[in-house]
Amino acid sequence: TTKPPTYVDTNTNTDLRFRPGYTSYEAYIQRQLNKTLNDKLRRIWTTRDWERKIQIFSIFFTELKHKNLLSNSSKSLSIGARVGQEVEALKRIGVSDSIGIDLVPYPPLVIHGDFHHQPFHNETFDFEFSNVFDHALYPDKFVGEIERTLKPGGVCVLHVALSRRSDKYSANDLYSVEPLKKLFRGSELLYVRTVDGFGLDTEVVFRKRVTLRS
């Protein structure tokens, strides 16, 4: 049994704070499943929210294509994709080789996977997107898996909340981008900008270095 963190890393100046209450990794996983398997939420995600979210994600991803950070030939991963609206959005704008992972699969858009232990080989993807950083019990493993599975020169885009706290299922709270800059040891920060993404207010974009820093 892997125990959850019980302290704040002082190297991040307390701008990344873990939420208490998880007695084990299994307890953490069960809490995440309680949200993902919630019948009411899944009905909303697949009906009322389905098309609306696809349209908004399509706008975000189209902007990234205009910045040459994403292309139709990019092999793309959405992390914590639930029912796969962001995967569908990628496909609709021409990024056909796209897949999502979540604790609960939603075929054909989302396969089973734990973002602390991605089920992919090293250097698989050109592009990775996630808006669930706040759900990571182990942010270092979350980021480490992104950098492991990104190809050199690959791009990672995170949507995070800095000015407001996330929902009750979150495992951490982020108060600045500084902890992310420290966690992405093998990448360079390209830019940070304000967005309006379903309660998340900041887009942070990294590119994996071609030669990793020792």
C-alpha positions in Angstrom: 0.0 0.0 0.0 1.4 3.4 -1.0 0.8 6.0 1.6 -0.2 9.5 0.5 1.9 12.6 1.2 1.5 14.1 4.6 3.7 17.2 4.2 4.2 20.2 1.9 7.5 20.4 0.0 9.1 23.5 1.2 11.0 23.8 -2.2 7.7 24.9 -3.7 7.2 27.7 -1.2 3.9 26.1 -0.1 2.3 27.0 -3.5 1.4 23.3 -3.9 -0.5 22.0 -0.9 -1.8 18.5 -0.4 -5.2 18.0 0.9 -5.5 15.8 4.0 -7.8 12.8 4.5 -6.4 10.1 2.2 -5.4 7.2 4.4 -4.0 5.1 1.5 -3.6 5.1 -2.2 -6.5 2.7 -2.4 -8.7 5.1 -0.5 -7.6 7.9 -2.9 -8.5 5.8 -6.0 -11.9 4.9 -4.5 -12.7 8.5 -4.0 -11.8 9.4 -7.5 -14.0 6.5 -8.8 -16.9 7.8 -6.7 -16.9 10.9 -8.9 -16.1 9.2 -12.2 -18.8 6.5 -11.7 -21.4 8.9 -10.4 -24.5 8.1 -12.5 -25.8 11.7 -12.4 -22.5 13.2 -13.4 -22.0 10.7 -16.2 -25.4 11.5 -17.6 -24.6 15.2 -17.6 -21.2 14.6 -19.2 -22.6 12.5 -22.0 -25.7 14.6 -22.7 -26.1 18.2 -21.7 -22.3 18.9 -21.4 -21.2 16.7 -24.3 -21.4 19.1 -27.3 -20.7 22.2 -25.3 -17.4 20.9 -23.9 -16.3 19.6 -27.3 -16.9 23.0 -28.9 -14.8 24.8 -26.2 -12.0 22.2 -26.2 -12.0 22.6 -30.0 -11.3 26.3 -29.7 -8.5 25.7 -27.2 -6.9 23.1 -29.5 -7.3 25.1 -32.7 -5.5 28.0 -31.0 -2.6 25.6 -30.2 -2.5 24.5 -33.8 -2.2 28.2 -34.8 0.8 28.4 -32.4 2.4 25.3 -34.1 2.2 23.4 -30.8 -0.2 20.8 -32.2 -0.7 19.5 -35.7 -2.9 16.9 -37.5 0.0 14.5 -37.4 0.5 14.8 -33.6 0.0 11.6 -31.6 -2.0 13.0 -28.7 -3.1 11.9 -25.2 -5.7 13.4 -22.9 -5.0 12.6 -19.2 -8.0 12.1 -16.9 -10.4 12.4 -19.9 -13.5 10.9 -18.2 -15.9 10.4 -21.2 -13.5 11.9 -23.7 -14.9 15.3 -24.8 -11.3 16.6 -25.3 -10.4 13.5 -27.3 -13.4 14.0 -29.6 -12.5 17.6 -29.9 -9.0 16.7 -31.0 -10.3 14.3 -33.6 -12.8 16.9 -34.9 -10.1 19.4 -35.6 -8.1 16.8 -37.5 -5.8 15.3 -34.8 -7.0 11.8 -35.6 -4.4 9.8 -33.6 -5.8 10.8 -30.2 -6.7 8.8 -27.1 -7.6 9.5 -23.5 -7.0 7.7 -20.2 -9.1 7.5 -17.1 -9.7 5.2 -14.2 -13.0 4.3 -15.9 -12.7 3.6 -19.7 -15.2 5.1 -22.1 -14.6 3.3 -25.4 -13.5 4.1 -28.0 -12.3 7.5 -26.9 -10.9 6.7 -23.4 -9.0 3.6 -22.2 -8.3 2.5 -18.7 -5.2 4.1 -17.1 -3.9 5.6 -13.9 -2.1 8.9 -14.6 0.4 8.1 -11.9 1.4 5.1 -14.0 0.6 5.7 -17.6 0.1 2.5 -19.6 2.4 3.6 -22.5 6.0 3.1 -23.6 8.6 5.9 -23.3 8.4 8.7 -25.9 5.0 7.7 -27.3 3.2 11.1 -27.7 3.8 14.4 -29.4 1.2 16.2 -27.4 -0.4 15.7 -23.9 -3.3 17.6 -22.4 -4.8 17.5 -18.9 -7.1 19.6 -16.8 -7.0 17.3 -13.8 -3.6 18.2 -12.2 -5.5 19.0 -9.0 -6.6 15.4 -8.8 -3.0 14.1 -8.6 -2.1 12.7 -5.2 1.5 12.5 -6.3 2.2 15.5 -8.6 5.8 14.4 -9.1 4.6 11.1 -10.5 1.9 12.8 -12.6 4.5 15.1 -14.2 7.2 12.3 -14.4 4.8 10.1 -16.4 4.1 13.0 -18.8 7.8 13.6 -19.4 8.5 9.9 -19.7 5.8 9.3 -22.4 6.4 12.6 -24.3 8.7 12.5 -27.2 11.7 14.9 -27.1 10.3 18.2 -28.3 6.8 17.1 -27.4 4.3 19.6 -25.9 2.3 19.3 -22.6 -0.6 21.7 -22.0 -2.2 21.9 -18.5 -5.3 23.8 -17.5 -5.2 24.5 -13.8 -6.9 26.7 -11.2 -4.8 29.3 -9.4 -7.3 31.9 -8.3 -10.0 29.5 -6.9 -10.0 26.1 -5.2 -11.1 23.1 -7.2 -13.8 20.6 -6.2 -14.0 18.3 -3.2 -12.4 15.4 -5.1 -9.1 17.3 -5.6 -6.0 16.0 -3.9 -3.9 19.2 -4.1 -4.3 22.9 -4.5 -2.0 25.0 -6.7 -1.3 28.7 -5.9 1.2 29.6 -8.6 3.0 28.1 -11.5 6.3 27.9 -9.7 5.7 24.3 -8.4 4.9 23.2 -12.0 8.2 24.8 -13.2 10.1 22.8 -10.6 8.2 19.5 -11.3 8.8 19.7 -15.1 12.5 19.2 -14.7 13.0 17.9 -18.3 11.0 20.6 -20.0 11.0 24.3 -20.7 8.1 26.6 -19.9 6.8 28.1 -23.2 4.1 30.4 -21.8 1.3 30.9 -19.2 -2.0 32.6 -20.1 -5.4 33.2 -18.6 -8.2 31.0 -19.9 -11.8 30.2 -19.0 -11.9 26.4 -18.9 -14.7 24.9 -16.9 -13.6 26.5 -13.6 -9.9 26.4 -14.5 -8.3 29.8 -15.1 -4.7 29.2 -16.3 -3.1 27.5 -19.3 0.5 26.4 -18.7 2.5 25.0 -21.7 5.7 23.1 -21.6 8.0 21.6 -24.2 10.1 18.5 -23.4 13.8 19.2 -23.9 15.5 17.2 -26.7 18.4 16.7 -24.3 17.3 16.2 -20.7 19.0 18.1 -18.0 21.1 15.9 -15.7 
